[in-house]
Amino acid sequence: MNRTLALMLAAALGTPLAASAQDAGVDPCSLPTLERPTESYPADGAGSVSIDAPLRIRYTPAYFAPGGPGTDPTRLLDVRRCGAGCDRAACGDASAPVGGRVQVLGDELVFFPDALRWDTAATYRATALGRDGDLAVSFCTGSSPDDLPPVLGAIDELRSDPAEPRCEAPDGGFRVGVFFRPAIDSGPPGSIEYLLFQTRGAGVDAPILRDRVRNYPGEQITMAFVLPPDEASTPICVRVVAVDGVGNFALSDRRGDGDEACLDPVRGNYFFPLCGASTRGGAGGGAVSLVALIALALLGARRRRRG
């Protein structure tokens, strides 16, 4: 069984990729990536979508990079209005095409209707094409724009545990887990995305995007990343950013003072920095530096380059 077939079977069957690859005699760290759209904002089936929220379709990394398969993005997305009310069954042959502007921002296609707003209380359907698969999404709009940022509280827990070697950390290290309560927003909950930044640590001279997840139902959100041993030699600090469907954002708060949360990865000590206004290595003015990078993160994951 070749590597591409092993990958496709793993995705189709919903089995763990590493286990499927190993069973097929394939190195799971060298498997090719399927090139396709992976998720949408708003989510498929979302209701009460803000009428000023763009449609964002995220593709696999580097899909729109030079030499990638996404050479003509205007032909990759078809958006249609199905009718009034939230009736997904209305998305049939009678649906009308929606004119609009398509932009490529990082690994995403972003669609703005010509009117810059969706019709109120209407159902829409979109189909995004990819080289290795397509993505279909339908959603229903609400009646108002989203003018307010989400509300995000403090990081409740920051924890580190020894991590075994894995593809992104062949030498092992420490798995850093971040736990907090979901953000609250006036738009659909499924349109909220969380970005986890490391703001301090060995070799960190600017905030680094470590993880990103979309909002999901529950009382607690979990984010995590593996810190290699050479990057766990000093305490680290992290901060979470919640971004809603129109780009409004809020930063995680320590205890009402706007500070980050910190951890000694080796000892597992969770603490708050004594001075949140300065950061060794040039990441000082933590909130200012972080806010400056949020826009870059939304254009595509800025991930740490390792030499």
N, C-alpha and C positions, 0 to 999 in steps of 0.2 A: 504494500500500500504506500503510495507516494505521500509526501508531506502535505501537499495541497488537499488531497482527498481526505487525509486524516483530520485536517483542520475543519473541512466542510462537514464531515460526519459529526465531529464533536459539537459544532454549532447547531446542527440540525437536530441532534438527539438530546441536546441539553446536558451532556455529560461533562465532567471535569476535563478541561483541555489537556492538562499535564498527564492525567491518567490515560486518556485515550491515545495520546501521542506515544507514551511509553509502551503501551500495549502494542502499538503498531511498529515499535522499534525505531522511533523518531525522537530526536533531541527536542524537547518541548520549548527550549529557549531559542531555537532557530526556525520555528514554524513561520510560514508567511502569514501576513495579515490580509484578511478579506477587505477589499476596497469597496466601500459602500456607505450609504447613510445609516447612522446608528440610532439616533434619537431626535426628537423634535421638541421645541418649545413654542407654543403650548403642546402639552402631551396629547396623544391620541385619546379622544373621548372627553377632553376637558370641557367644562361648562363655565359660564360667566367670565369668559376671557375678556380682558380689558380691550376696549375698541381701538386703543392706540398702541397695542403690543404688536411688534413685528412677528412674522413667522420665521423661526430659526430652525434650520436643519443641520445637525452636526454630522460630519463625515469622519471616517477613520483618519488618523493623523497623516499629514502630508498629501492628502488627496488632491489638493489644489496647488501643491508645490510645483515648481518647474519640472516638467517631465512626468508629472502625475496624470492620471486618467481624466481629471476634471478640467478639460481644456476649454469647453464652452459652457459655462454655468447657466446661461440663459435657456439652454435646452434641457436642463436637468430637472426643472421644477414646473409642475402644472398645478395651478390653483383654481378652484371652482367654487361658486356659490350655489348651494343646493336648494335653499328656500328659507322661508321664515320659520322661526321656532326651532327648538332643539330636537329635530327628528332626523337622526342619522340615516334612516331608511329613505329619506328624500334625496339622498345623493345618488341619483340614477343618471340615465342618459339625458335627462332634461336639464342637468346642471349647466350653469353659464360660466364661461371662462372669466377670470378676474384679471384685469390688466394691472401691472405693477412693475416695480423696479427690483431687480435682483442684484445683490452685491455679494462678493466673497470677502469674508472677514476671518482670517485665519483658516480654520478647518470647518467653517460654517458657511452655508448659504443663508442670506438674510433677505426676506421678501417684504417689501412695503407696498400695499395697494396704492393705486394712483391717487386715490382720495386721501391717502395717509392715515385713514381710519377704516375699520371694518364697519359694515352696517350693524345696527343694534339688533339683538335677538335674532341672529341669523346663523345658519349652519354652513360651514365651509369644509371642503375636502381638498387635500393636496397630495400629490404623488411626487416623490423625489427619486430620481433614477441614479443607479450606481453600476459600476462595472461588474460587481459580483453579487448584486441584489438591489432591490428597490425598497422604499419605505412609504407606506400609506398612512395618512393621518387625517382625522376629521375632528372638528371642534365647534363649539357653539359660543357665540359672543354674548356679552352682557349688555349693559346700557350706558356705561360710563367709562371714562379714561382712568388711568391709575396715576395719580399725582403725588402719592406719598410713598416714602421708602418703607421697606419691611421693618419690623421691630424684632431685634435679636438680642438676647440676654447674654449672660456670662457663659464661659466654658465651665461646665460643672466638674469635669475630671480630665486630667491629663496623665497618661500612664505609659510606661515602657516595659517591654518584656523581651528577653532574648529571642532572636529570630534565626531560623535555620537558613542556610544558603538558598537563594532563589534566583530567578532570571535577572531581576533588576538589582539584586544585591548578591553577587556570586560568593562573596566572603561572609555572608550572614550579617549580623549586626543587631540592631534593636528595633523592634516594632513599636512605634509611637502611636498610641490610640488617643483620640480626642472625642469627648462626649459632651453634648449640649442639648438643650431643648429646642424644638423646631421654631423657626421664625413665624411671625404672624404678618399677614399682608392683606391688602384689600383685593388683590387679584387672586386667581386660582392658585391653591397651594402647590400644585404640580409644576407651576412655572418658576418656582423658587429654586435657585441653584446655590450651593455652598462651595466656596473656594477656601482651601486651607493653605495659609502661607506660613513658612518658617521665617521668622524675622531676626533671629539671632542664632549664633552657633559658630563652630569652627569653620573658617573660610567663608562665612556669609557676609557679604558686603552690601547686599540689597535683598529685600524680601524675595523668597523663592516659592513658587507655587508647587505644593507637594501633593495635593489631592483635590478632586472636585467631584461632588455628587449632587444629584437632584433631590429635592425634598420628597419624603415618603411618609405615609401615615405611621403614627407611633408617638410615644412620649419622649423618645430620645433619638438624636441623630448621632451616628458613629462615623468618624473619618479616621484614616490611618495612613501611615507610610513607613517604609523601612529605612532606618538611618545606618549607613555603613559604619564599621568600627572606627575608621579614621575620622569620622565626622561626629563621633559621640564622645570625644575627649573633653569637651567643655559643655556647660549647661546650654540648653537651647530654649528659644521662646517661639510661640506660635500665636496666630490670630486667625479667626474665621471671618469671612465676608459672606453675607447673604445678599444675593442679587435677584430681583424680581423680573417679571416678564418684559418690562419696558426699560430695564437697566438701572432702576433705582437700587441703591445698596445701603447696607448697614454693617458696621463692624462689631464683632463680639466685644463685650464689655467685661472688665474684671469684676468690679463691684461698684459700678457707677462712676469710675474715674477714667474710663477709656483706655486702660492699660492692657498689655498682653499677659499671657499665662506662660510660665516657664517650668523647666524640668531638667533634672540631672539624669540623663538617659541611663547611665551605669548604675547609679544608686537608686533611681526611681523616686527621687524626692521631688514632690510637686510644690512649687513656691511661686510667689509673686515678686517681680523685681522691685528693688527699693526706689529706683528712679526710672520711670518709663519715658523720660524725655530724651535720653541719650542711649546710643547703642554702639558698642565697639565695632570698628571696621567700616564705619561710614553709613550705617543704617539709622543714624540718628534722626530724631524727629519721626519716630516710628510710624505714626499715623499718616504723616505727610508722605513719606516714602511709599507706604503701602497703598495709599489712595492713588498715587501716581502710577502704580503698576496694575491696578484693577482693570483699567481700560485695556492694557496689553494682554492681561489674562483672558479677557473676554474675546480678544481677537484670535486667541489660540494659546494653548497651555505653554507657559514659559517654564521649562523644566531645567533643572540643574545640569550643566554640562560637566562631565567628569573627564579629566585628562588622563 
